[in-house]
């Protein structure tokens, strides 16, 4: 079994355990989260096998969006829950500061470790940037909305309300990237940053911007 398969099974296991341990009153959103995760992974795997792997996140994210669209239209899930609102007043400055600090630290670590050269075509670059937007909408948007319904935030980290739901989404995001120690160490700081930005600002705008900058920095260091 390869590293990606192990990570994907781990993600499903975490989401299943999360749903199983919720109280009956809160189990519905957790089960819906598990269903959306299964949908995302299934479409991702099919597209990666029959088409281009670089575009798999985009297709999988589109499937999740189409599935949720009726609920959004009916008001069952609000734009605020999905982060489709402007950042809270006073949250942009600390978000920018933390993002720049973490990005700078990541670039420094990658330079010290060394980055292998990759053949980066325009299609690969565009797919990586689109994937950043789609992954945020799915992870810190749709899945986090359901996770926070199933387990509301209970802690406050520098102005960001966090809970077990956010921890689950972060763990799932990391696991979906594979289960190699080096890869985990590279993805985990980014995942924590994106979650903190989403919780601190209440908007998907800052985590999307940070994710785009993160992916762009990685691509530039591997050019």
Backbone torsions as a table, in degrees:
resi	resn	phi	psi	omega
1	UNK	NA	128.9	-176.7
2	UNK	-81.0	173.3	-174.8
3	UNK	-62.7	-38.3	-178.9
4	UNK	-67.1	-42.0	179.3
5	UNK	-61.8	-40.8	177.7
6	UNK	-62.2	-43.5	179.4
7	UNK	-63.7	-42.1	-179.5
8	UNK	-66.1	-41.6	176.4
9	UNK	-63.4	-37.9	176.8
10	UNK	-63.0	-41.0	178.2
11	UNK	-62.0	-44.7	177.7
12	UNK	-64.3	-39.8	178.7
13	UNK	-63.2	-42.4	179.0
14	UNK	-63.8	-45.8	-179.7
15	UNK	-65.6	-37.0	178.8
16	UNK	-66.7	-43.1	178.3
17	UNK	-64.4	-38.5	177.7
18	UNK	-60.6	-46.6	-179.7
19	UNK	-65.5	-39.8	-176.6
20	UNK	-68.6	-26.1	-176.0
21	UNK	-96.9	2.3	176.8
22	UNK	-79.8	154.2	175.3
23	UNK	-68.9	156.5	-179.2
24	UNK	-52.9	-34.5	-178.2
25	UNK	-69.7	-24.2	-176.6
26	UNK	-113.9	6.9	-176.1
27	UNK	-75.1	-29.5	-177.9
28	UNK	-54.8	-54.4	179.2
29	UNK	-60.5	-35.4	179.7
30	UNK	-67.1	-39.2	177.2
31	UNK	-67.1	-39.6	177.1
32	UNK	-62.6	-39.6	176.0
33	UNK	-59.1	-46.4	179.6
34	UNK	-61.4	-40.3	178.7
35	UNK	-64.3	-43.2	178.6
36	UNK	-66.0	-37.6	177.4
37	UNK	-63.3	-42.9	176.6
38	UNK	-61.3	-42.3	178.2
39	UNK	-61.6	-47.1	-179.4
40	UNK	-58.7	-47.2	-177.7
41	UNK	-67.4	-38.0	-179.0
42	UNK	-65.4	-49.0	179.8
43	UNK	-64.4	-40.3	178.1
44	UNK	-57.1	-48.8	-177.3
45	UNK	-65.2	-41.2	-178.6
46	UNK	-65.9	-47.2	-178.1
47	UNK	-65.6	-39.6	179.5
48	UNK	-63.7	-30.2	-178.0
49	UNK	-83.1	-40.4	-172.8
50	UNK	-99.2	-14.0	-178.7
51	UNK	-131.8	-135.7	-178.1
52	UNK	-100.1	127.7	-178.2
53	UNK	-61.9	-31.4	-177.9
54	UNK	-63.8	-26.0	-177.8
55	UNK	-97.2	0.5	-178.5
56	UNK	-60.6	-42.8	179.0
57	UNK	-61.3	-35.2	-179.7
58	UNK	-65.1	-46.9	179.4
59	UNK	-64.2	-41.9	-179.7
60	UNK	-65.7	-40.7	177.6
61	UNK	-64.9	-37.7	177.5
62	UNK	-63.2	-37.5	178.3
63	UNK	-63.6	-41.5	178.4
64	UNK	-64.8	-43.4	-179.9
65	UNK	-60.8	-45.7	-179.6
66	UNK	-63.3	-35.1	179.5
67	UNK	-68.8	-39.1	-177.3
68	UNK	-82.8	-19.8	-173.3
69	UNK	-53.8	-43.8	177.9
70	UNK	-60.1	-38.2	179.3
71	UNK	-67.1	-36.9	177.2
72	UNK	-67.2	-44.0	-179.6
73	UNK	-62.2	-34.3	-179.7
74	UNK	-85.8	-3.2	179.8
75	UNK	80.1	11.6	178.7
76	UNK	-73.1	-28.0	171.4
77	UNK	-126.5	127.0	-173.7
78	UNK	-90.2	155.8	175.5
79	UNK	-56.9	-35.6	-180.0
80	UNK	-64.6	-38.8	178.0
81	UNK	-63.6	-32.8	-179.5
82	UNK	-85.8	-5.0	-179.1
83	UNK	81.5	13.3	-177.7
84	UNK	-88.3	52.0	-179.5
85	UNK	-140.2	162.2	177.4
86	UNK	-66.6	157.6	177.1
87	UNK	-60.8	150.6	176.9
88	UNK	-62.1	150.7	178.1
89	UNK	-59.9	132.5	177.7
90	UNK	83.4	1.2	-176.4
91	UNK	-97.7	-13.8	-173.9
92	UNK	-71.2	-44.0	-176.6
93	UNK	-60.9	-50.9	177.2
94	UNK	-63.4	-32.1	178.8
95	UNK	-64.6	-43.4	178.9
96	UNK	-64.4	-44.0	-178.4
97	UNK	-61.7	-49.4	-179.2
98	UNK	-64.0	-40.4	-179.9
99	UNK	-61.4	-46.4	-179.4
100	UNK	-64.1	-39.2	179.6
101	UNK	-64.8	-46.0	-178.7
102	UNK	-68.2	-40.6	177.9
103	UNK	-62.2	-43.5	179.4
104	UNK	-62.4	-41.1	178.6
105	UNK	-64.2	-40.8	-179.6
106	UNK	-66.1	-42.4	177.9
107	UNK	-60.9	-42.4	179.5
108	UNK	-62.6	-42.4	179.8
109	UNK	-65.0	-43.0	-179.9
110	UNK	-64.4	-37.1	178.7
111	UNK	-67.5	-37.9	178.8
112	UNK	-68.1	-42.8	-178.9
113	UNK	-73.2	-26.8	-176.8
114	UNK	89.2	140.1	-178.6
115	UNK	-121.3	126.8	179.6
116	UNK	-69.9	149.1	-178.6
117	UNK	-78.3	136.0	179.2
118	UNK	-124.3	151.4	176.5
119	UNK	-85.8	99.3	-173.2
120	UNK	-102.7	106.8	174.3
121	UNK	-88.9	170.2	-178.8
122	UNK	-61.2	-36.2	-180.0
123	UNK	-65.7	-39.5	179.7
124	UNK	-66.2	-43.1	179.8
125	UNK	-63.3	-46.5	180.0
126	UNK	-62.6	-41.9	179.7
127	UNK	-63.8	-39.3	179.9
128	UNK	-64.9	-38.2	-179.3
129	UNK	-74.0	-39.9	176.4
130	UNK	-65.3	-37.5	179.2
131	UNK	-61.2	-35.1	178.7
132	UNK	-60.9	-42.6	-179.9
133	UNK	-68.0	-47.7	-177.1
134	UNK	-64.4	-43.6	-178.5
135	UNK	-62.5	-37.6	178.0
136	UNK	-66.8	-42.2	-179.9
137	UNK	-62.5	-39.1	-179.4
138	UNK	-73.9	-52.3	-171.9
139	UNK	-76.7	-61.2	-177.6
140	UNK	-85.7	-2.0	175.2
141	UNK	-104.3	-83.4	-173.9
142	UNK	-64.4	-52.5	-175.9
143	UNK	-67.9	-38.9	180.0
144	UNK	-67.3	-35.1	177.6
145	UNK	-59.7	-44.9	179.3
146	UNK	-71.6	-38.8	-179.5
147	UNK	-64.4	-39.3	179.6
148	UNK	-72.1	-26.5	172.8
149	UNK	-69.6	-38.8	-178.9
150	UNK	-74.6	-29.6	-179.2
151	UNK	-149.0	88.3	-175.0
152	UNK	-59.1	148.9	178.1
153	UNK	-56.0	141.2	-178.3
154	UNK	-130.1	-9.6	180.0
155	UNK	-118.6	166.0	177.4
156	UNK	-130.5	117.7	-180.0
157	UNK	-115.1	99.2	179.3
158	UNK	54.0	45.8	177.7
159	UNK	88.3	-0.3	-179.4
160	UNK	-106.1	116.5	176.6
161	UNK	-74.3	120.9	-176.4
162	UNK	-127.9	157.3	178.5
163	UNK	-155.5	-171.9	-178.8
164	UNK	-64.0	-29.1	177.8
165	UNK	-62.0	-45.6	177.9
166	UNK	-64.3	-37.7	177.5
167	UNK	-63.1	-40.5	178.7
168	UNK	-62.0	-48.9	-178.2
169	UNK	-60.7	-39.1	178.4
170	UNK	-64.3	-44.8	179.3
171	UNK	-64.2	-40.5	178.9
172	UNK	-64.2	-43.8	179.7
173	UNK	-59.3	-44.3	179.4
174	UNK	-66.3	-45.4	-177.7
175	UNK	-62.5	-35.0	-178.9
176	UNK	-66.2	-17.9	178.5
177	UNK	-84.1	-5.9	-179.6
178	UNK	116.0	174.2	-171.8
179	UNK	-122.9	38.1	173.9
180	UNK	-94.1	135.2	-177.3
181	UNK	-53.5	-43.8	-179.8
182	UNK	-63.3	-41.6	179.2
183	UNK	-67.9	-40.4	178.8
184	UNK	-60.5	-43.7	-179.6
185	UNK	-65.4	-29.5	178.7
186	UNK	-78.8	-34.2	-175.8
187	UNK	-86.3	-35.1	-174.4
188	UNK	-57.5	-48.0	179.2
189	UNK	-59.2	-38.8	178.2
190	UNK	-64.3	-43.7	-178.8
191	UNK	-62.1	-42.3	178.8
192	UNK	-65.0	-42.0	178.6
193	UNK	-60.3	-47.9	-177.8
194	UNK	-62.1	-40.8	178.8
195	UNK	-64.2	-44.9	-178.8
196	UNK	-62.5	-43.2	179.4
197	UNK	-61.9	-42.7	-179.8
198	UNK	-63.7	-43.9	-178.4
199	UNK	-72.4	-38.0	-177.0
200	UNK	-70.0	-40.3	-175.2
201	UNK	-97.0	-20.2	-176.5
202	UNK	74.2	9.9	-174.3
203	UNK	-133.0	151.3	175.0
204	UNK	-80.1	-13.4	-178.1
205	UNK	-56.6	-54.4	-179.8
206	UNK	-62.4	-45.5	177.3
207	UNK	-65.1	-33.0	175.6
208	UNK	-64.0	-45.4	179.1
209	UNK	-61.5	-43.7	179.7
210	UNK	-64.6	-40.0	-179.8
211	UNK	-65.8	-40.9	177.1
212	UNK	-61.8	-45.9	179.6
213	UNK	-64.2	-38.9	179.8
214	UNK	-62.9	-49.8	-180.0
215	UNK	-63.4	-39.3	179.6
216	UNK	-64.4	-41.4	178.2
217	UNK	-62.6	-42.5	178.6
218	UNK	-62.3	-44.2	-179.8
219	UNK	-63.0	-42.8	-178.6
220	UNK	-65.1	-37.0	179.9
221	UNK	-73.4	-18.3	179.3
222	UNK	-103.3	6.7	-175.1
223	UNK	-71.7	NA	NA
